[in-house]
Amino acid sequence: MDIQTIDAHAKSVMLAYKSGILSIHGNRVHLLGRIFDELLTETGSQFKVVDRDSEDYPFEVSFIHNGITYYAIYSLEEIKNKFGGNMDELITAN
């Protein structure tokens, strides 16, 4: 691989980040919340909410489309604003 190829890939990654794709790990794509919401609406996919081991962002909301998991993370306040107050009913038991 040469520097021009790496430059092209780096520019693609920077453009993806500016578009709301925060990271990609394997088949998991971490998105900004507003981008996640748009894609969830567009695909009409079923979503799940799971607890995370984090004080700042203790919730992950995700859906799977074409074998790729798209997700966003939320604080307690954000998740309450998004889904209302009854979190126990939203959280998917794993």
C-alpha positions in Angstrom: 0.0 0.0 0.0 1.3 3.5 -0.8 0.8 6.9 0.7 -1.8 8.0 -1.9 -4.0 5.0 -1.0 -3.6 5.8 2.7 -4.4 9.5 2.1 -7.6 8.5 0.2 -8.7 6.2 3.0 -7.9 8.8 5.6 -10.0 11.4 3.8 -12.9 9.0 3.6 -12.7 8.4 7.3 -12.6 12.1 8.0 -15.6 12.7 5.8 -17.5 9.8 7.6 -16.7 11.4 10.9 -18.0 14.8 9.8 -21.2 13.0 8.6 -21.8 11.5 12.1 -20.0 8.2 12.0 -18.0 8.2 15.1 -16.2 4.9 14.7 -16.4 1.5 13.1 -15.3 -1.7 14.9 -15.9 -4.9 12.9 -19.5 -4.9 12.0 -20.5 -2.2 14.6 -21.0 1.4 13.6 -21.1 4.0 16.3 -23.2 7.0 15.2 -24.1 10.4 16.6 -27.6 10.3 18.1 -29.3 12.4 15.5 -27.8 10.3 12.6 -28.8 7.2 14.5 -32.4 8.5 14.8 -32.6 9.3 11.0 -31.3 5.9 10.0 -33.7 4.1 12.5 -36.6 6.0 11.0 -35.4 5.4 7.4 -35.0 1.6 7.9 -38.0 1.1 10.2 -35.8 -1.5 12.1 -36.6 -2.9 15.5 -34.2 -1.4 18.1 -33.0 -2.6 21.5 -31.8 -0.7 24.5 -29.1 -2.2 26.7 -27.2 -1.1 29.8 -23.6 -0.1 29.5 -20.9 -0.1 32.1 -20.5 3.7 32.0 -21.4 6.5 34.4 -21.7 9.1 31.7 -23.4 7.1 28.9 -25.1 4.1 30.6 -27.3 3.2 27.7 -26.8 1.9 24.2 -29.6 1.9 21.6 -28.9 -0.3 18.5 -30.5 -1.9 15.5 -29.2 -4.3 12.8 -29.5 -3.7 9.1 -28.0 -5.9 6.5 -25.8 -7.6 9.1 -24.4 -4.4 10.4 -25.1 -3.1 13.9 -25.7 0.6 14.1 -25.7 2.2 17.6 -25.6 5.3 19.6 -24.9 5.9 23.3 -26.9 8.0 25.6 -26.8 9.6 29.1 -29.6 8.9 31.5 -31.1 12.3 30.8 -30.9 11.9 27.1 -32.5 8.4 27.2 -35.4 9.7 29.4 -36.0 12.6 27.0 -35.9 10.3 24.1 -38.1 7.4 25.4 -39.8 8.6 28.6 -39.2 7.6 32.2 -39.9 3.9 32.4 -36.5 2.5 31.5 -37.0 -1.0 32.8 -39.5 -1.8 30.0 -37.1 -0.5 27.3 -33.9 -2.3 28.4 -33.4 -5.6 26.6 -32.3 -8.4 28.8 -29.2 -10.2 27.5 
